Amino acid sequence: MAIEVRAPGDRFLTRAEGRTTWHSFSFGAHYDPANVGFGPLVALNDELLPRGTGYDDHPHHDTEIVTWVLSGALRHRDSAGHDTVVGAGEVQVLSAGSGVVHSEVSASVEPTRFVQCWLRPDSTVLAPSYAADRPEVQGSLVVVASGSRAGLPIHVRGASLSVAALDPGEQVELPPAPRLLVLVATGELLLEGRSLPAGHEARLVDEPARSVTAAMAGTRLLVWTLP
């Protein structure tokens, strides 16, 4: 059993073409052989895009891409014909499957911030698919994407993403799982009495059920439950 806490300074940082990205795992030019993923989760990127900046058309295959928009708005276009604007509080899932080309560009006056996660699917024989939703997450931990029937579908058995927006003193229980990853997106959490300010991440392996408590207003967190 183990809990590993990573501070913002422990994450890789990329600044390019106006974008700022914090990487939880090895990504692109950043490589650490001891930190290439967590179970099927192989990327967790915290992105900040000024208006009009982003990523032009680029390909993906055999990857489940889950995005939670925290502020601003993100314009998504892909080769399957989807053209959507995903706003603050919304979640989208792009299952790249056998192959898809897409672009992501900030579409708001204010900077767009989003957390994007990549996972390895259970099967590589999949057709590309896309879905988006705006879940109600105030005061509770809500499953927004999973390999079961809850939330938007992803092709990874035993994996689920939950998010929450908490007021000071509000508490949620972390779901049981072989692996849990908790990212404090905004505000501050208390985990077993330990303070986790914004940008901190906790990775739990084979830990018993635990709860976390918001320590300040505007606390938002995401939790990956992983096999």
Buried (B, 14 or more C-beta within 10 A) or exposed (E): EEBEBBEBEBBBEBEEEBBBBBBBBBBEEBEEEEBEBBBBBBBBBBBBBBBEBBEEEEEBEBBBBBBBBBBBBBBBBBEBEBEBBBBBBBBBBBBBBEEBBBBBBBBBEEBBBBBBBBBBBBEEEBEBBBBBBEBEBEEEBBBBBBBEEBBBBBBBEBBBBBBBBBEEEBEBEBEEBEBBBBBBBBBBBBBEEEEBBBBBBBBBBEBEEBEBBBBBEBBBBBBBBBE
